[in-house]
Each structure stands twice: as structure tokens, then as C-alpha cells.
Amino acid sequence: MTGVSVVPEDWHGLDDAALASELARVAGEMLVEHRDALVERGTTVWQLRDSGDLLSHHFLIDALREVRPGDAVLSEEGVDDRGRLGAERVWIVDPLDGTNEYGEGRADWAVHVALWDRGRLSAGAVSLPSIERVFCTDPATPLPPSHAGKPRLITSRTRAPYAAILVAEHLECEAYRLGSAGAKAMSILMGEADIYVHDGGMYQWDSAAPAAVALASGLHASRLDGSPLVYNAPDAWLPDFFVCRPEHTDGVLEALWGERRSAR
């Protein structure tokens, strides 16, 4: 710290949910301005991605150190401080989720901020800066009305996870592709999708904030086997999870585990 505050004075009085929301919002605004400025001056995609990651990371780390000095932080761009394992409160942040999309000038990237407090996700926010939206745990976004027709499944832009294929075939889903995990999960809260399934590669910071926001809004969020999501584990790797409207939970689990049981 330089001794100069990186946050407005009134942030010190915010509760955890409001703080998560403000952190995600401001980091997102900074990233939009940063991308616009670098694109105007001329830059490579790699420089844009790397510099954006670090810009958001340093802001979030410095802000949390100032406003919540007693809390631990686990960030994608930071060194994993193993002291977090004994902490009751751990902020889990992804400063720029969807670096590829950010570098390509797309809208499907996000900023994730979540708090794991005494064994549960107690606060969180996902910012989608390109569309100027922030989703948070309090106030939670109301669950949008269900829609007629086939379930809509969101999956990765770059790969077709096996679990997503099983669900799409079993439930006869219409499948769509997006980048960031935060953008995919929030597409359900925007009424644009019904199911998001991920397997084969993910860390705690990829899913913590999307899961916190989804659960607060009444969506289902869990591991692929239906077990609860557990954070601040020694290994930052948390390779799978799914989010869906509650009426699709049983169908997703049946698609995944019925297939696996029959294969034994």
C-alpha cells in the first residue's frame, strides 16, 4: 500500500454483499476503460489480457486489504497464501474471468468477487461490465419466469464438455456457447438460458461468485454429483459444477448419473 486510499470513504461502512458488488462494479469499469484506451493506442491481444488481469487483481487486493484487513484473499492472479486455510473469512476473486473474450473485444467476460465465511458462501457479486450489469447476493436478482419449449443449455465456446453433451442429449436441450463462467451462469438469471454444466477444468475462483449469486436467487448450484460446493480447500482446483433452474435439477443429475451407472 502507498498510504493513499484506493476506495471511497463510504466503502468502509458497507456490508459484505454491498462491498462485493462495489468491488466487482468498479473493477469492471476499470477494465472497460483500460481496454478502450489500449485498443485506441494499439496493442496486442496478449498485452491486453495480461495487463487487464493485473490491473483488476491489484485493485481488488489493495481494496480488500484496506476495507477488510483481517480477511484472507484467494485470487487467480495472486500467490496462494496457505494461511487462508485457517481463516474464517476468505474472499475468493477472479479479477478477469474470460480473458480470451476480453482480449477479443467480446462482451462475455466478467469480474467475480465472493466471500467464504465460516464454511459457507455468504456474499458475492458477478459483474458483466460490457453490458453494465452487476448481479449480487443482496439484493438478489429475482428468478426469471420459466419459458415454454426445450431447455436451453449454455456451454463453453472452445470445447464441448462430456457432461454437457450428456445433459443436452438427455433433456433434448437447445445448446448455446459463451465464454466466461460468470457470463454463462448469469445468462440463466437474465432469462436467456436454463442450464450451465461444466466439467474437466476449473478453479475455486471460477465458480465461487457465480455459485453465490445463483444460490441467492433460487437457482440450483452444486458439484456434478449433486454435492455442495466447498471452498477454501487446500487445493484451489475445483473441476466441475453446474447451475440450473430448480425444475431442471433432477433431470441434469439423472442425465449424468444414470449414464454413469449404466456404464458400470
One Martini backbone bead per residue (centre of mass of N, CA, C, O) as a GRO file, in nm:
protein
  264
    1MET     BB    1   0.099   0.035   0.018
    2THR     BB    2   0.093   0.403  -0.015
    3GLY     BB    3  -0.147   0.553   0.173
    4VAL     BB    4  -0.355   0.555  -0.052
    5SER     BB    5  -0.667   0.544  -0.122
    6VAL     BB    6  -0.873   0.308  -0.329
    7VAL     BB    7  -1.134   0.404  -0.171
    8PRO     BB    8  -1.409   0.502  -0.063
    9GLU     BB    9  -1.510   0.591   0.246
   10ASP     BB   10  -1.801   0.441   0.242
   11TRP     BB   11  -1.694   0.142   0.220
   12HIS     BB   12  -1.640   0.089   0.530
   13GLY     BB   13  -1.976   0.056   0.578
   14LEU     BB   14  -2.010  -0.196   0.426
   15ASP     BB   15  -2.133  -0.472   0.351
   16ASP     BB   16  -2.045  -0.757   0.194
   17ALA     BB   17  -2.238  -0.742  -0.051
   18ALA     BB   18  -2.185  -0.447  -0.126
   19LEU     BB   19  -1.883  -0.475  -0.161
   20ALA     BB   20  -1.880  -0.684  -0.384
   21SER     BB   21  -2.034  -0.509  -0.586
   22GLU     BB   22  -1.834  -0.269  -0.597
   23LEU     BB   23  -1.583  -0.421  -0.679
   24ALA     BB   24  -1.695  -0.538  -0.946
   25ARG     BB   25  -1.777  -0.274  -1.077
   26VAL     BB   26  -1.507  -0.113  -1.074
   27ALA     BB   27  -1.330  -0.321  -1.211
   28GLY     BB   28  -1.496  -0.324  -1.472
   29GLU     BB   29  -1.461  -0.027  -1.547
   30MET     BB   30  -1.154  -0.036  -1.566
   31LEU     BB   31  -1.144  -0.249  -1.796
   32VAL     BB   32  -1.290  -0.089  -2.010
   33GLU     BB   33  -1.098   0.154  -2.015
   34HIS     BB   34  -0.842  -0.008  -2.074
   35ARG     BB   35  -0.926  -0.129  -2.344
   36ASP     BB   36  -0.988   0.131  -2.495
   37ALA     BB   37  -0.705   0.258  -2.466
   38LEU     BB   38  -0.531   0.027  -2.596
   39VAL     BB   39  -0.676   0.010  -2.867
   40GLU     BB   40  -0.624   0.303  -2.954
   41ARG     BB   41  -0.300   0.271  -2.936
   42GLY     BB   42  -0.216  -0.015  -2.958
   43THR     BB   43  -0.229  -0.375  -2.926
   44THR     BB   44  -0.208  -0.675  -2.794
   45VAL     BB   45  -0.384  -0.931  -2.678
   46TRP     BB   46  -0.183  -1.018  -2.457
   47GLN     BB   47  -0.146  -0.741  -2.322
   48LEU     BB   48  -0.441  -0.699  -2.253
   49ARG     BB   49  -0.486  -0.942  -2.074
   50ASP     BB   50  -0.253  -0.909  -1.867
   51SER     BB   51  -0.309  -0.614  -1.778
   52GLY     BB   52  -0.601  -0.660  -1.686
   53ASP     BB   53  -0.556  -0.867  -1.468
   54LEU     BB   54  -0.361  -0.690  -1.292
   55LEU     BB   55  -0.535  -0.445  -1.247
   56SER     BB   56  -0.768  -0.590  -1.098
   57HIS     BB   57  -0.609  -0.736  -0.882
   58HIS     BB   58  -0.481  -0.489  -0.738
   59PHE     BB   59  -0.741  -0.353  -0.664
   60LEU     BB   60  -0.873  -0.579  -0.495
   61ILE     BB   61  -0.646  -0.623  -0.292
   62ASP     BB   62  -0.621  -0.331  -0.186
   63ALA     BB   63  -0.916  -0.296  -0.100
   64LEU     BB   64  -0.931  -0.534   0.102
   65ARG     BB   65  -0.698  -0.444   0.285
   66GLU     BB   66  -0.849  -0.182   0.369
   67VAL     BB   67  -1.154  -0.289   0.442
   68ARG     BB   68  -1.043  -0.613   0.507
   69PRO     BB   69  -0.768  -0.679   0.687
   70GLY     BB   70  -0.860  -0.971   0.829
   71ASP     BB   71  -0.876  -1.097   0.553
   72ALA     BB   72  -0.863  -1.329   0.317
   73VAL     BB   73  -0.708  -1.408  -0.015
   74LEU     BB   74  -0.824  -1.553  -0.330
   75SER     BB   75  -0.640  -1.534  -0.637
   76GLU     BB   76  -0.562  -1.598  -0.954
   77GLU     BB   77  -0.309  -1.371  -0.955
   78GLY     BB   78  -0.205  -1.492  -0.692
   79VAL     BB   79  -0.056  -1.597  -0.420
   80ASP     BB   80  -0.097  -1.878  -0.228
   81ASP     BB   81  -0.209  -1.834   0.089
   82ARG     BB   82  -0.210  -2.078   0.336
   83GLY     BB   83  -0.340  -1.906   0.568
   84ARG     BB   84  -0.642  -1.936   0.469
   85LEU     BB   85  -0.710  -2.218   0.608
   86GLY     BB   86  -0.746  -2.060   0.905
   87ALA     BB   87  -0.969  -1.888   0.798
   88GLU     BB   88  -1.297  -1.763   0.819
   89ARG     BB   89  -1.229  -1.537   0.596
   90VAL     BB   90  -1.266  -1.561   0.228
   91TRP     BB   91  -1.169  -1.415  -0.057
   92ILE     BB   92  -1.294  -1.491  -0.391
   93VAL     BB   93  -1.113  -1.407  -0.691
   94ASP     BB   94  -1.181  -1.290  -1.035
   95PRO     BB   95  -1.061  -1.030  -1.211
   96LEU     BB   96  -1.072  -1.207  -1.507
   97ASP     BB   97  -1.331  -1.363  -1.661
   98GLY     BB   98  -1.237  -1.401  -1.981
   99THR     BB   99  -0.970  -1.317  -2.141
  100ASN     BB  100  -1.030  -1.382  -2.433
  101GLU     BB  101  -1.283  -1.203  -2.463
  102TYR     BB  102  -1.152  -0.941  -2.382
  103GLY     BB  103  -0.931  -0.942  -2.611
  104GLU     BB  104  -1.164  -0.967  -2.849
  105GLY     BB  105  -1.416  -0.766  -2.767
  106ARG     BB  106  -1.613  -0.897  -2.594
  107ALA     BB  107  -1.889  -0.951  -2.350
  108ASP     BB  108  -1.809  -1.255  -2.218
  109TRP     BB  109  -1.717  -1.119  -1.930
  110ALA     BB  110  -1.574  -1.104  -1.585
  111VAL     BB  111  -1.631  -1.031  -1.233
  112HIS     BB  112  -1.521  -1.191  -0.925
  113VAL     BB  113  -1.691  -1.188  -0.594
  114ALA     BB  114  -1.625  -1.369  -0.287
  115LEU     BB  115  -1.750  -1.511   0.032
  116TRP     BB  116  -1.595  -1.723   0.274
  117ASP     BB  117  -1.792  -1.794   0.574
  118ARG     BB  118  -1.776  -2.037   0.782
  119GLY     BB  119  -1.857  -2.255   0.539
  120ARG     BB  120  -1.980  -2.020   0.344
  121LEU     BB  121  -2.164  -1.843   0.112
  122SER     BB  122  -2.231  -1.496   0.198
  123ALA     BB  123  -2.105  -1.350  -0.064
  124GLY     BB  124  -2.166  -1.184  -0.392
  125ALA     BB  125  -2.030  -1.104  -0.732
  126VAL     BB  126  -2.125  -1.025  -1.080
  127SER     BB  127  -1.964  -0.874  -1.347
  128LEU     BB  128  -2.092  -0.721  -1.665
  129PRO     BB  129  -1.946  -0.462  -1.812
  130SER     BB  130  -2.048  -0.452  -2.118
  131ILE     BB  131  -2.366  -0.432  -1.983
  132GLU     BB  132  -2.389  -0.301  -1.702
  133ARG     BB  133  -2.382  -0.556  -1.487
  134VAL     BB  134  -2.487  -0.652  -1.147
  135PHE     BB  135  -2.463  -0.945  -0.951
  136CYS     BB  136  -2.613  -1.030  -0.631
  137THR     BB  137  -2.702  -1.139  -0.307
  138ASP     BB  138  -2.759  -0.820  -0.202
  139PRO     BB  139  -2.971  -0.803  -0.400
  140ALA     BB  140  -3.143  -1.036  -0.547
  141THR     BB  141  -3.220  -1.189  -0.833
  142PRO     BB  142  -3.487  -1.265  -0.979
  143LEU     BB  143  -3.648  -1.523  -1.098
  144PRO     BB  144  -3.723  -1.602  -1.392
  145PRO     BB  145  -3.935  -1.704  -1.598
  146SER     BB  146  -4.042  -1.955  -1.749
  147HIS     BB  147  -4.019  -2.143  -2.053
  148ALA     BB  148  -4.108  -2.248  -2.342
  149GLY     BB  149  -3.970  -2.543  -2.424
  150LYS     BB  150  -3.662  -2.609  -2.453
  151PRO     BB  151  -3.389  -2.640  -2.300
  152ARG     BB  152  -3.118  -2.417  -2.218
  153LEU     BB  153  -2.775  -2.463  -2.297
  154ILE     BB  154  -2.462  -2.379  -2.156
  155THR     BB  155  -2.139  -2.350  -2.309
  156SER     BB  156  -1.847  -2.366  -2.436
  157ARG     BB  157  -1.661  -2.223  -2.693
  158THR     BB  158  -1.399  -2.448  -2.703
  159ARG     BB  159  -1.584  -2.682  -2.575
  160ALA     BB  160  -1.734  -3.019  -2.518
  161PRO     BB  161  -1.854  -3.130  -2.256
  162TYR     BB  162  -1.958  -3.433  -2.161
  163ALA     BB  163  -2.180  -3.347  -1.963
  164ALA     BB  164  -2.328  -3.160  -2.163
  165ILE     BB  165  -2.400  -3.377  -2.367
  166LEU     BB  166  -2.574  -3.552  -2.183
  167VAL     BB  167  -2.782  -3.335  -2.114
  168ALA     BB  168  -2.869  -3.252  -2.399
  169GLU     BB  169  -2.972  -3.535  -2.481
  170HIS     BB  170  -3.168  -3.602  -2.244
  171LEU     BB  171  -3.328  -3.300  -2.264
  172GLU     BB  172  -3.327  -3.168  -2.540
  173CYS     BB  173  -3.137  -2.933  -2.595
  174GLU     BB  174  -3.049  -2.610  -2.642
  175ALA     BB  175  -2.738  -2.493  -2.766
  176TYR     BB  176  -2.489  -2.273  -2.622
  177ARG     BB  177  -2.225  -2.017  -2.644
  178LEU     BB  178  -1.976  -1.914  -2.400
  179GLY     BB  179  -1.743  -1.793  -2.197
  180SER     BB  180  -1.771  -1.710  -1.916
  181ALA     BB  181  -1.886  -1.835  -1.623
  182GLY     BB  182  -2.042  -1.585  -1.537
  183ALA     BB  183  -2.201  -1.546  -1.801
  184LYS     BB  184  -2.341  -1.819  -1.800
  185ALA     BB  185  -2.486  -1.804  -1.525
  186MET     BB  186  -2.629  -1.520  -1.579
  187SER     BB  187  -2.808  -1.611  -1.820
  188ILE     BB  188  -3.024  -1.731  -1.632
  189LEU     BB  189  -3.100  -1.458  -1.484
  190MET     BB  190  -3.178  -1.331  -1.783
  191GLY     BB  191  -3.347  -1.562  -1.946
  192GLU     BB  192  -3.137  -1.722  -2.167
  193ALA     BB  193  -3.125  -1.972  -1.968
  194ASP     BB  194  -3.115  -2.300  -1.771
  195ILE     BB  195  -2.819  -2.436  -1.823
  196TYR     BB  196  -2.499  -2.513  -1.652
  197VAL     BB  197  -2.217  -2.712  -1.759
  198HIS     BB  198  -1.912  -2.832  -1.586
  199ASP     BB  199  -1.604  -2.989  -1.700
  200GLY     BB  200  -1.242  -3.038  -1.682
  201GLY     BB  201  -1.192  -2.722  -1.566
  202MET     BB  202  -1.139  -2.564  -1.249
  203TYR     BB  203  -1.168  -2.310  -1.008
  204GLN     BB  204  -1.272  -2.149  -0.734
  205TRP     BB  205  -1.292  -1.861  -0.881
  206ASP     BB  206  -1.491  -1.949  -1.112
  207SER     BB  207  -1.755  -2.034  -0.905
  208ALA     BB  208  -1.816  -1.874  -0.645
  209ALA     BB  209  -1.981  -1.625  -0.737
  210PRO     BB  210  -2.191  -1.763  -0.918
  211ALA     BB  211  -2.300  -1.944  -0.689
  212ALA     BB  212  -2.387  -1.728  -0.487
  213VAL     BB  213  -2.589  -1.585  -0.675
  214ALA     BB  214  -2.761  -1.826  -0.757
  215LEU     BB  215  -2.856  -1.915  -0.472
  216ALA     BB  216  -2.988  -1.639  -0.391
  217SER     BB  217  -3.202  -1.672  -0.651
  218GLY     BB  218  -3.287  -2.003  -0.660
  219LEU     BB  219  -3.078  -2.168  -0.769
  220HIS     BB  220  -2.890  -2.427  -0.873
  221ALA     BB  221  -2.577  -2.535  -0.696
  222SER     BB  222  -2.316  -2.774  -0.784
  223ARG     BB  223  -2.195  -3.050  -0.816
  224LEU     BB  224  -2.232  -3.313  -1.037
  225ASP     BB  225  -2.331  -3.504  -0.780
  226GLY     BB  226  -2.489  -3.279  -0.581
  227SER     BB  227  -2.286  -3.161  -0.412
  228PRO     BB  228  -2.153  -2.935  -0.234
  229LEU     BB  229  -1.987  -2.644  -0.238
  230VAL     BB  230  -1.633  -2.616  -0.160
  231TYR     BB  231  -1.423  -2.387   0.002
  232ASN     BB  232  -1.103  -2.338   0.100
  233ALA     BB  233  -0.925  -2.544  -0.009
  234PRO     BB  234  -0.611  -2.649  -0.053
  235ASP     BB  235  -0.716  -2.698  -0.336
  236ALA     BB  236  -0.803  -2.485  -0.605
  237TRP     BB  237  -0.928  -2.723  -0.734
  238LEU     BB  238  -1.265  -2.720  -0.912
  239PRO     BB  239  -1.375  -2.898  -1.187
  240ASP     BB  240  -1.695  -2.885  -1.104
  241PHE     BB  241  -2.026  -2.764  -1.219
  242PHE     BB  242  -2.375  -2.657  -1.161
  243VAL     BB  243  -2.640  -2.461  -1.318
  244CYS     BB  244  -2.998  -2.418  -1.242
  245ARG     BB  245  -3.301  -2.457  -1.263
  246PRO     BB  246  -3.482  -2.632  -1.036
  247GLU     BB  247  -3.655  -2.806  -1.250
  248HIS     BB  248  -3.362  -2.942  -1.369
  249THR     BB  249  -3.200  -3.104  -1.160
  250ASP     BB  250  -3.292  -3.400  -1.194
  251GLY     BB  251  -3.226  -3.420  -1.497
  252VAL     BB  252  -2.923  -3.375  -1.474
  253LEU     BB  253  -2.857  -3.609  -1.277
  254GLU     BB  254  -2.972  -3.831  -1.456
  255ALA     BB  255  -2.788  -3.786  -1.699
  256LEU     BB  256  -2.518  -3.838  -1.543
  257TRP     BB  257  -2.583  -4.099  -1.350
  258GLY     BB  258  -2.730  -4.291  -1.537
  259GLU     BB  259  -2.497  -4.322  -1.737
  260ARG     BB  260  -2.283  -4.423  -1.531
  261ARG     BB  261  -2.434  -4.669  -1.424
  262SER     BB  262  -2.469  -4.814  -1.706
  263ALA     BB  263  -2.141  -4.835  -1.745
  264ARG     BB  264  -2.081  -5.060  -1.506
   0.00000   0.00000   0.00000
